[in-house]
Structures are given as structure tokens and as C-alpha cells.
Amino acid sequence: MQNITMQRIQARLEHARREHPEFTPQGGGLFEALSTIAEEFGEAAAAANDGEGVARVNDELLDLIATGVRALQEEYK
């Protein structure tokens, strides 16, 4: 993976943690985390379907990846 891509993912992950320090509502658990991932996927798909351009879709994909990383790191606990 290109270094610039990893930097963009890291930056988006840090932004997500600042903007949404509580990943899921208290006690939301894994299923709430998966719901959040599904929501982010839907936003990326909608941006693509609505022809919002590659840059917008990429922004949504970064949100999706950051959400997935937070779930992998069990930030929902």
C-alpha cells in the first residue's frame, strides 16, 4: 500500500476520534459498530451513485476504513 494512502487513513482515523470520541453509544457493542460501518458504506455508495465524483467517494471510503479500523480495535467497548 502506498505510504500516502496510509497517511490519509491515519489522518482520517485521528479526525474521527476527535469528532466522535465515543465510537458507539455506551453499551452499543459490536452490532452498533457494524451498523456504523454499514452506514458509512451506504454513504460511499450513495456518493458514487449520485455521481459526486471520485474525490467525494474517496472521502467516504476513508470514513468507511476509519470506522472499520475502530471496530477492529474494539473501540465499541
C-alpha positions as CSV (number, residue, x, y, z in Angstrom):
1,M,0.0,0.0,0.0
2,Q,1.3,3.4,-0.9
3,N,2.6,5.5,2.1
4,I,0.4,8.4,1.1
5,T,-2.7,6.2,1.4
6,M,-1.7,5.0,4.9
7,Q,-1.1,8.7,5.9
8,R,-4.6,9.6,4.6
9,I,-6.1,6.7,6.6
10,Q,-4.3,7.6,9.7
11,A,-5.3,11.3,9.4
12,R,-9.0,10.3,8.9
13,L,-8.8,7.9,11.8
14,E,-7.4,10.7,14.1
15,H,-10.1,13.1,12.8
16,A,-12.9,10.5,13.5
17,R,-11.6,10.0,17.1
18,R,-11.6,13.8,17.7
19,E,-15.0,14.4,16.2
20,H,-16.6,11.2,17.6
21,P,-14.7,10.2,20.7
22,E,-17.5,7.8,21.6
23,F,-17.4,5.3,18.7
24,T,-20.7,3.7,19.7
25,P,-23.3,4.7,22.3
26,Q,-22.3,3.2,25.7
27,G,-23.1,-0.5,25.6
28,G,-23.7,-0.4,21.8
29,G,-21.2,-3.1,21.3
30,L,-20.2,-4.9,18.1
31,F,-23.6,-4.7,16.5
32,E,-23.7,-0.9,16.8
33,A,-20.2,-0.8,15.4
34,L,-21.3,-2.9,12.4
35,S,-24.3,-0.6,12.0
36,T,-22.0,2.4,11.8
37,I,-19.8,0.6,9.2
38,A,-22.9,-0.2,7.1
39,E,-23.9,3.5,7.3
40,E,-20.5,4.6,6.1
41,F,-20.7,2.1,3.3
42,G,-24.1,3.5,2.3
43,E,-22.7,7.0,2.2
44,A,-19.9,5.9,-0.1
45,A,-22.3,4.0,-2.4
46,A,-24.7,7.0,-2.5
47,A,-21.8,9.4,-3.4
48,A,-20.9,7.1,-6.3
49,N,-24.5,6.5,-7.4
50,D,-25.2,10.3,-7.3
51,G,-22.1,11.0,-9.5
52,E,-20.5,13.2,-6.8
53,G,-17.0,12.4,-8.2
54,V,-14.0,10.4,-7.2
55,A,-12.8,12.8,-4.6
56,R,-16.1,12.7,-2.7
57,V,-16.3,8.9,-3.0
58,N,-12.7,8.6,-1.7
59,D,-13.6,10.8,1.3
60,E,-16.4,8.5,2.1
61,L,-14.2,5.4,1.7
62,L,-11.7,6.9,4.1
63,D,-14.6,7.3,6.6
64,L,-15.5,3.7,6.0
65,I,-12.0,2.5,6.5
66,A,-11.6,4.5,9.7
67,T,-14.8,3.1,11.0
68,G,-13.6,-0.4,10.2
69,V,-10.3,0.2,12.0
70,R,-12.1,1.4,15.1
71,A,-14.2,-1.7,15.1
72,L,-11.2,-3.9,14.7
73,Q,-9.6,-2.2,17.6
74,E,-12.7,-2.8,19.6
75,E,-13.3,0.9,20.4
76,Y,-17.0,0.0,20.8
77,K,-16.3,-1.5,24.3
